[in-house]
Structure formats: C-alpha cells, structure tokens
C-alpha cells in the first residue's frame, strides 16, 4: 500500500561554464583536465583542493601535478605552490590536496589552478571562513542532481550569484540507476541525450568511478564547483536508494552481493571524486559528520543520517498490518513510534549537542544543521477533501498504468492521517524527539537544512509537546523529478502546507536551490528557481523569500517578505 516514488517519478517525463584547459600544443597532450576543479571543507586558513587528470593512457604511470593558489586571477600574487602532487591510477587519477589548517588568511578570496606538464586546469575560486567579527555569510544549499533527469541549469544560475561564500550539498550527488527504458528519469534522459554511464546499475568500484566522472563532466556543475567551495555530505543514492545502516531498498544480497562491500567501494569512490577531507584517523569511511565555524556569526554542523545508525525504513506495503481488510493503525503506530527507531545514533547526537552548545557558549547567533531529509511532521494529504472522485480518477488516468494502482491506495491511506513519507524523520519519531531534546539541552533553536525530497519546504519545527525547536528550509532538486510533477494538476505543495501545522510553505514542482544569507539579526532564505531543466536558455528567478529573526528570547518567523 505504497507508491514507490522512484518508480512513479521515473515513469513520467519530467551560462557560466568553467573555462576549458588552456590551449594544447599541435600534438595531442598526454593529459587533460576534463572534470574541472573543485575546493571543499574550507576553514579559516585552508581548504581541500581537487581535480582529476585524464591521461592519454590510463594504464600509465603516476602523473605529477602542481597546485597554485593566488590572490588574483592572473596569478601574479601567488601565496602557495604545492608541487610533487601525484595523480595515481590507484585513486582513478584524482588529486586531492588538503592544506590542513594552514597557509591562507581568514575570510579571504583566492584563485587556484592545477598544472600537469604544460597543461593548465580551469580556474577555481575559494573563500576561507572568517574569524572574529563577521557581518554576513552567504551559502548556497543544493541537493538531488539526477543526470538523466534534466539539465543542471540551477548550477549555472548558482555559479552566477554575485556573492557566494560556500555551497552546502546535502546529498544525492550521483544516482546509481542504469539506462534501461524504465529506469529513473530515462524518459527525459533519452530525449536530452543524457544517458547514464555505465549504462547499468552501478555495483563495482569502476562503475561508481565512471558515474562520478560522468556527473563531473557536466559544464554547469563544473562552473558551480569552480565558483565556491562545497561542503558536502552524501544521502542514499551515492550508494543505493533508501540506504540504511545494514542495507538498502535498491540492493539485493542474492543478486548484487554483500551490501557492506558495495557501501565500502561506493564511499571509496566518493572520497576519491569529491573535494572533502579524508576520514579522520581511527574512524570509518562513514564518519562524515563535521562542523564549520563562520567567525562570531554561525556554526554549521553537517550530520550523517543514512549509513551509521539508521534503522531500516518502514513501508506501508509491508509493514501496515491489516485486520479484515482494514489498516490496523494502532499496531502500525506502535511500530513507528518504537523507542529504538533512529537516524543519528547516540554517538553522533552527543557530538552534535556538544557542537551546538559550544556555539551557543561562544554567543554565536546562528547554529545551522546540514541534514539530509525533511524533519517536519508532514501528514499525507487527503485529496478527497478538495477534489471529486471524478477529478481524482481523471488525474490518475493520465498517469502510467504501472503507478495508478499504488496511487489509488495511497490516496485512501492518507485519509487515515499517516505520514507523507517514511524515509524522512517522520519514519523515526523517537529519534527526532531525542534530537529536539539535544537542541533544548544545548539552548539553541537552529536553522535546519534539508534535501532529498525534490521539493521546497519552509517549516516551523515543534516537539511532541508543541514547543518550537527549530526552523527548517528544505531545498528542491537540481534536476531530479519532483512529487508534484507526478500528480499534476493536483496542488500538492499548497495542500501539504494547508493541512500541516509545521509546514509554512511547500512547493512540489519547482527546481533550483536555496540561497541562505545570515547576519547577526536575521536569516534570509531565498528559494531560487530555474524556468526549465529541459532546454537552454532558461530564466532564473526567486520563488519566494523567507526571513527568521533572532533576539534574546529565540527566533521569530519564518515570515515571507
């Protein structure tokens, strides 16, 4: 009794470009920079710098690479030259250099490039984090970029923002699906000639590497990486759909082997291909939680909600008990509200509470949580209250037959007042209450950022007693299909906001990103959209702008301005 969102959305259809490598000599060069450059995990004195060198002969020897960092785009004022870096076959010829907390000045803009022989990479920009008095910070917030789902126009728009200190990527940087006609997004991908490579579901290390390489070949994504440092965390599709600590919906042990082995190679490829610091000494590959300090203004804490502590997701189709053909909501809710259901785990939650409490003790006005999935309580919409049976059947009849039955079942189930989805925090209410208790104990009301849902959200988060605990801004997808695309002309977003106390605003169709600006007095979230992901040119615009203010008593808002 559920709709598989991947199946439903996959069956419907749905600038500024990084400069190419400098002109090559008449003969073919031995190497090329085909995947752009990137920086990530900035702090006040350093960042991680990344590129990939494509050799003419992939079986060849290591390639020596030099990184240059300068205060100007002409590199007349160099501040750092790191020579002797190696692009090795063992790491798929990717290069990652971590300045490890030294070498740069706080709150400063730098330019960087890589050199291999006589070939020079595209140019990148990076801004270190500020120290001391910080009047403002501007962050882009992105997630969910399905390559066959559409063009990455939103990344082109993001790269053209006049002010961009860093980009927070909340996951689903790649997707694991193949290129069969009924695979996720392929109706659009075929029309746009954006076919996944390799053309099958990725399982091996080489598969995951090739998929990362394809995504980073996109010029709009390259432009965004070249524009600002990324602060990244994975969601599920970097491994497999609906991943949890011990498995994934889109993984079969019988036909696809050991899940732990698949997860390990997926994360190995992720660390090779992403501008992110390597795991800390003594910790596993999945220990990606970390924090960033923006002077005296804000702390950003990035958490991991997929691979370390998450219980298996519940599913209405298999976990809803039936008594005489009627859903047994009492039994289902007992399972849903079991005290052991969690996303973070005690270790990560205690770490987070310490980070938030330290930020509060330092009198920083803002604490920001980079989290993958929607945190608000969101009950499924009872569409029978706004549409007649004939209207509902007319809408369903326009969808592929493969999803019509599931949608009818969900419409009936939502009439009973069950959560809109079970992969979000709504599937883990006990864990959410423990997190809210940590917020309270730390004395903070943070800004929560969310991705995953392919929709825009502005949410007022409350605990089980109705006390405000945080404000949430959810970003839509860069190119992945949105739930509202599947049920047009049903006004899904407005319906969800009208019928859920915590949902202030929701848009279930637009694509784009959130531009979050923090000042000592307010947090402003602009929901930035693009007019199309199916063609160029496109028009960039602001869907809406929301403001949260802070005083001694806590936060006020979100308010639309």
Order of alpha helices (4+ residues) and beta strands (2+ residues): alpha-beta-beta-beta-beta-beta-beta-beta-beta-beta-beta-beta-alpha-beta-alpha-alpha-alpha-beta-beta-beta-alpha-alpha-beta-beta-alpha-beta-beta-alpha-alpha-beta-alpha-alpha-alpha-beta-beta-beta-alpha-alpha-beta-beta-beta-beta-beta
